[in-house]
Amino acid sequence: MFAWRNAIFAGIAVTVVGVAYWLLQGHGETMDRTGATMLISLGAAMAFVFIILLRGTREL
């Protein structure tokens, strides 16, 4: 039902949004580094955990 490629694409999509958010907000005092870091971490963690769960259920 699920493919490991979907997990990687979802993680990459969230990571790309985090990197774009970090780069497009400019530089200065109002830069939200924490939000960008959390989005990038969320993308990497989501892809990793989803792949581990799929491997554990033998669907890979």
TAMOKA-V392481 format. One record per residue. N is the residue number from 1. RES is the residue in one letter. SS is DSSP state (H for helix, E for strand, L for the rest). PHI is phi as a letter, one per 30 degrees, with the letter a starting at -180 (none if undefined). OMEGA is omega in radians with two decimals (none if undefined). Layout:
n:N res:RES ss:SS phi:PHI omega:OMEGA
n:N res:RES ss:SS phi:PHI omega:OMEGA
This chain:
n:1 res:M ss:L phi:none omega:3.11
n:2 res:F ss:L phi:c omega:3.09
n:3 res:A ss:L phi:c omega:-3.13
n:4 res:W ss:H phi:d omega:3.10
n:5 res:R ss:H phi:d omega:3.10
n:6 res:N ss:H phi:d omega:3.12
n:7 res:A ss:H phi:d omega:3.14
n:8 res:I ss:H phi:d omega:-3.14
n:9 res:F ss:H phi:d omega:3.11
n:10 res:A ss:H phi:d omega:3.11
n:11 res:G ss:H phi:d omega:3.11
n:12 res:I ss:H phi:d omega:-3.14
n:13 res:A ss:H phi:d omega:3.14
n:14 res:V ss:H phi:d omega:3.11
n:15 res:T ss:H phi:d omega:3.11
n:16 res:V ss:H phi:d omega:3.08
n:17 res:V ss:H phi:d omega:3.11
n:18 res:G ss:H phi:d omega:3.12
n:19 res:V ss:H phi:d omega:3.11
n:20 res:A ss:H phi:d omega:3.10
n:21 res:Y ss:H phi:d omega:-3.14
n:22 res:W ss:H phi:d omega:-3.07
n:23 res:L ss:H phi:d omega:-3.03
n:24 res:L ss:H phi:d omega:-3.09
n:25 res:Q ss:L phi:d omega:3.08
n:26 res:G ss:L phi:i omega:-3.12
n:27 res:H ss:L phi:b omega:3.11
n:28 res:G ss:L phi:k omega:-3.07
n:29 res:E ss:L phi:d omega:-3.08
n:30 res:T ss:L phi:d omega:-3.13
n:31 res:M ss:L phi:d omega:-3.11
n:32 res:D ss:L phi:c omega:-3.13
n:33 res:R ss:H phi:d omega:-3.11
n:34 res:T ss:H phi:d omega:3.14
n:35 res:G ss:H phi:d omega:3.12
n:36 res:A ss:H phi:d omega:3.12
n:37 res:T ss:H phi:d omega:3.13
n:38 res:M ss:H phi:d omega:3.09
n:39 res:L ss:H phi:d omega:3.13
n:40 res:I ss:H phi:d omega:3.12
n:41 res:S ss:H phi:d omega:3.12
n:42 res:L ss:H phi:d omega:3.13
n:43 res:G ss:H phi:d omega:3.14
n:44 res:A ss:H phi:d omega:-3.12
n:45 res:A ss:H phi:d omega:-3.12
n:46 res:M ss:H phi:d omega:3.12
n:47 res:A ss:H phi:d omega:-3.12
n:48 res:F ss:H phi:d omega:-3.09
n:49 res:V ss:H phi:d omega:-3.14
n:50 res:F ss:H phi:d omega:3.10
n:51 res:I ss:H phi:d omega:3.12
n:52 res:I ss:H phi:d omega:3.13
n:53 res:L ss:H phi:d omega:3.12
n:54 res:L ss:H phi:d omega:3.12
n:55 res:R ss:H phi:d omega:3.14
n:56 res:G ss:H phi:d omega:3.12
n:57 res:T ss:L phi:c omega:3.09
n:58 res:R ss:L phi:i omega:3.11
n:59 res:E ss:L phi:c omega:3.11
n:60 res:L ss:L phi:d omega:none
